[in-house]
Amino acid sequence: MFGFDRSAYLYVISGPMGCGKTEELIRQARRIEEYSKYDYQAFKPTKDTRYSEGFIESRTGDKISATMVRGAQGILTKLDRSVDFVIIDEGQFFNKRLIGIVNTLLRADKKVLLAGLDLDFRGNTFGPMGDLEALADEVDKRHAFCQYTDELGQKCGAVATRTQRLLNGKPALYSDPLVIPGDESESEEMGGGDIRKYCAVCIKHHIVPR
């Protein structure tokens, strides 16, 4: 379990959509505020527009202040060097430069808490997340419940480890763009009445037509 007494330390929270990654990230931030003598600074990418700008917010409405950055380099540029903890949400939306940035933070004796989707809608490692999990001192691999619904309206409910992209209720093609504007939302109304939606599913019900 993540502790305050360690020196440089990378704690990664990963999993599919809807598994409570951000909620856990905020919980850890609250622990730092309440039980430690340390300060933290939180960051999130500008493309994450689900909730209020300048905050990391969970589905339950709990939130912490966050510095908005366009790319990974912005974390170092905008970092308050006096903080001990660096919190990063939506790690999958950064490019692989984030790996080097995290290494720089660790070498500077910072404790890093990072959350993100481990797999993209195709089922492949999402951006820098696989490397960051390998680099981590501790990985909190979280799961959701499968939202697949059969023809009788019954949800599967099994352990969900994948994120399914649906377009008008049908699985998106493997050839679809990896990241689309609005991907940070679980459901997005597109032009022409089309609806793009994301949900957590088990591996059995993770369908990506090629």
C-alpha positions in Angstrom: 0.0 0.0 0.0 1.2 3.5 -0.8 3.0 5.1 2.2 4.3 8.5 3.1 7.6 7.4 4.5 9.1 6.2 1.2 11.5 8.3 -0.9 11.1 8.3 -4.7 8.2 6.0 -5.5 5.8 5.4 -8.5 2.3 4.2 -7.7 0.2 3.5 -10.8 -3.6 3.0 -10.7 -4.8 1.4 -14.0 -7.8 -0.4 -15.4 -10.8 0.0 -17.8 -13.4 2.8 -18.0 -15.5 3.0 -14.9 -13.3 1.0 -12.4 -12.7 3.9 -10.0 -9.2 5.0 -11.0 -9.8 8.7 -10.5 -11.8 8.1 -7.3 -8.8 6.2 -5.8 -6.4 8.9 -7.0 -8.4 11.5 -5.1 -8.7 9.3 -2.1 -4.9 9.1 -2.0 -4.7 12.9 -2.3 -7.0 13.2 0.7 -4.8 10.9 2.7 -1.8 13.1 1.9 -3.7 16.2 3.0 -5.1 14.7 6.2 -2.3 12.3 7.5 1.0 13.6 6.2 3.2 16.6 6.4 3.7 16.7 2.7 2.3 18.8 -0.1 1.2 17.6 -3.6 0.6 19.1 -7.0 -1.9 17.4 -9.4 -1.8 17.5 -13.2 -4.2 16.5 -15.9 -4.2 16.9 -19.7 -6.1 19.8 -21.3 -8.0 17.4 -23.5 -9.8 15.9 -20.5 -12.8 18.2 -20.4 -15.4 15.9 -18.7 -15.7 18.0 -15.6 -14.6 21.5 -14.4 -11.4 22.8 -15.9 -8.7 23.0 -13.3 -9.9 20.0 -11.3 -9.5 16.2 -11.2 -13.1 15.0 -10.5 -14.6 11.6 -9.9 -18.0 10.4 -10.8 -19.1 10.8 -7.2 -18.4 14.6 -7.5 -15.3 14.6 -5.2 -12.5 16.7 -6.7 -9.1 18.2 -6.2 -7.4 21.2 -7.8 -5.2 20.3 -10.8 -2.8 22.1 -13.1 -3.8 21.8 -16.8 -1.0 20.8 -19.2 -1.1 20.3 -23.0 1.7 17.7 -22.9 4.0 15.8 -20.6 6.7 18.4 -20.7 4.3 20.9 -19.1 4.4 18.8 -15.9 8.0 19.8 -15.4 7.5 23.4 -16.7 4.6 24.1 -14.3 5.9 22.0 -11.3 6.3 23.6 -7.9 9.7 22.1 -7.0 8.9 22.2 -3.3 6.1 19.6 -3.4 6.9 16.0 -2.4 4.0 14.3 -4.3 3.1 14.6 -8.0 -0.3 13.4 -9.0 -1.1 12.7 -12.7 -4.5 11.7 -14.0 -5.5 10.3 -17.5 -1.9 9.2 -18.1 -3.0 7.4 -21.4 -3.7 10.8 -23.0 0.0 11.8 -22.8 2.6 10.6 -25.3 5.5 8.4 -24.4 7.5 11.5 -23.3 5.6 11.0 -20.0 7.9 8.0 -19.2 11.0 10.2 -19.2 9.2 12.9 -17.3 8.2 10.4 -14.6 11.8 9.2 -14.4 13.0 12.7 -14.0 10.5 13.2 -11.1 11.7 10.0 -9.4 15.3 11.0 -9.8 14.4 14.3 -8.1 13.1 12.2 -5.1 9.4 12.9 -5.9 6.6 10.4 -5.1 4.4 10.0 -8.1 0.8 8.9 -8.2 -0.5 8.2 -11.7 -3.8 6.9 -13.0 -4.9 5.9 -16.5 -6.5 3.4 -18.8 -4.2 0.5 -19.3 -5.7 -0.6 -22.6 -7.3 1.2 -25.5 -10.6 0.3 -27.1 -8.7 -2.1 -29.4 -7.3 -4.0 -26.4 -3.7 -2.8 -26.8 -1.5 -1.0 -24.3 -2.6 2.6 -24.2 0.1 5.1 -24.9 2.8 5.2 -22.1 0.7 3.2 -19.6 2.4 -0.2 -20.2 5.9 1.2 -19.7 4.7 3.1 -16.6 3.2 0.0 -15.1 6.5 -1.8 -15.7 8.4 1.1 -14.1 6.1 1.3 -11.1 7.1 0.3 -7.6 3.4 -0.6 -7.1 0.5 -1.1 -9.5 -3.1 -1.0 -8.3 -4.9 -2.9 -11.1 -8.6 -2.2 -10.8 -11.6 -3.8 -12.5 -15.2 -2.9 -13.3 -18.2 -5.0 -14.0 -19.0 -6.1 -17.6 -21.8 -3.9 -19.1 -22.5 -6.2 -22.0 -26.2 -6.6 -22.4 -27.7 -9.6 -24.3 -30.8 -9.7 -26.4 -33.0 -10.3 -23.3 -31.6 -7.2 -21.6 -29.5 -9.0 -19.1 -26.1 -7.6 -18.2 -23.1 -10.0 -18.1 -21.8 -8.6 -14.8 -18.5 -10.5 -14.9 -15.1 -8.9 -14.0 -14.4 -6.3 -16.7 -10.8 -5.6 -17.8 -11.5 -4.0 -21.2 -13.0 -0.8 -22.5 -15.5 -1.2 -25.4 -16.1 1.7 -27.9 -19.6 1.6 -29.3 -20.9 3.7 -32.2 -24.7 3.7 -32.2 -24.7 0.6 -30.1 -22.4 -1.4 -32.3 -18.7 -2.2 -31.6 -16.3 0.3 -33.3 -14.0 -1.1 -35.9 -10.3 -1.8 -35.1 -9.4 0.6 -38.0 -11.2 3.5 -36.3 -8.9 6.3 -34.9 -7.3 5.4 -31.6 -8.2 8.7 -30.0 -11.1 11.0 -31.0 -12.0 14.4 -29.6 -14.5 13.8 -26.9 -13.0 10.4 -25.9 -12.7 11.6 -22.3 -16.5 11.3 -22.1 -18.3 8.0 -21.6 -21.0 9.0 -24.0 -20.7 11.6 -26.7 -23.4 12.8 -29.2 -21.8 13.3 -32.5 -22.9 15.1 -35.7 -25.8 13.6 -37.5 -27.3 12.1 -34.4 -24.6 9.5 -34.0 -23.7 8.5 -30.5 -20.3 7.2 -29.4 -20.2 5.4 -26.0 -17.6 3.7 -23.9 -18.3 0.9 -21.4 -16.3 -1.7 -19.4 -16.6 -5.3 -20.6 -15.0 -8.7 -19.9 -12.6 -10.2 -22.4 -15.4 -12.6 -23.7 -17.6 -9.6 -24.6 -14.8 -7.3 -25.9 -15.6 -7.2 -29.6 -13.5 -5.2 -32.1 -14.3 -6.1 -35.7 -11.4 -5.9 -38.2 
